[in-house]
C-alpha cells in the first residue's frame, strides 16, 4: 500500500509500496479501514514547518479522514464491512483523572494521530471500535473527511455557559472559524458576526449562510459595535484566529460578565489585559478538540444540511502529491480553505 510520512520539518516522503495491515491480524475491537479522503489541517501545516510544539518526527500524516470498513475484529459489534465511517484520532489512557470524569479530550497522556502517533495517510488504517462514527448515506465520503473540524466547532460551541438567544462574534473566518459560526447559528444564537482581515474568507462565510461579516482591517469591532448590535452588545466571543490583537479586541468590546472561548492556536503566548479580565469579570474558557458526542453531533448537523461544507473545499490533490499540497497551501494561504487529499 501507499503511505506518506513527514520525516522532519519540510521533508514529506511518499512511500509507494509498504506492507499493508491484514484482516486476519486484527485484534478483537479493531477495524480495518480503506481510507478514501483526508483533509489537511492547519495544525499539520505547523508540523510541516516545525512550529507545532508537540509533533514527534517521523510521523504518518492525516487525522481528518473518511473510509470504508474493509474488515472487523471478532469482538466488533457496532460496525460491519462496507460501511462508510470516520474516526476520532485521539489515543487516551482511560486512567487519569480527566479520563475518569469523562474529559478524555484533555487526557493527561493524550496522543493525537498525525502528531504524537501515526495518522491515516495510507491506503489501509487500523482503528478501534470505540473511536469510529458511522456516516449516513446522505453524507458523502468527502464530507466524512470534514467531520473532524466540524466536531471541533461542535465542542467549542458547547463551551459557553449559554449560547441560544445570545449575540456572538467569531473572530477568524478560516475553516474552523467558519464552522464555529455555522454551529452557533445551528445552536440557536440570536445574531452571529464573523470577522477576518480577508474579504475572500468572509465571502466564503456568506456562501455558507453566515450573513453578518466584518473586515477588521478596515473597521475595528469597537467602531462597528453600534451598527452590529445596537444597544444589545454581544455576550459570547469565540477566538479562532490565534492572534493576540483578535483576543484583546474581544476582551475590550464584549459585554461585561460574558464568555470568551479560546479555539485558535497561538504560535506565541498573547499579552492579555488583566484589567478587562478582572474588572469586567470575563469568563475566559478553553476548548480542546472534542469528545465522541461532538463527532456524532457533527454528523447529525452535516446530514441535516444545517452545516454547509461544499464552499469550504477549495482544492484537491492525490495522495502522491501530499508535499505539493503543503507547498500549495503555503503559496495560496489567502484562498486555501480546506485542501483535500483523495485516495
Buried (B, 14 or more C-beta within 10 A) or exposed (E): BBBBBBEBBEEBEBEEEEEBBEBEEBEEBBBBBBBBBBBBBBBBBBBBEEEBEEBEEEBBBBBBBBBBBBBBBEEBEEBEBEBBBBBBBBBBBEEBEBBEEEBBBBBEEBBBBBBBBBBBBBBBBBBBBEBBBBBEEEBBBBBBBBBBBBBBBBBBBBBBEEBEEBBBBBBBBBBBBBBBBBBBBBBEBBBBBBBBBBBBBBBBBBEBBBEBBBBBEEEBBEEBBEEBBEEEBBBBBBBBBBBBEBBBBBBBBBBEEBBBBBBBBBEEEBEEBEEBBEEBEBBBBEBBBBBBEBBBBBBBBBBEEBBBBEBBBBBBBEBEBBBEBBEBBEEEEEEBBBBBBBB
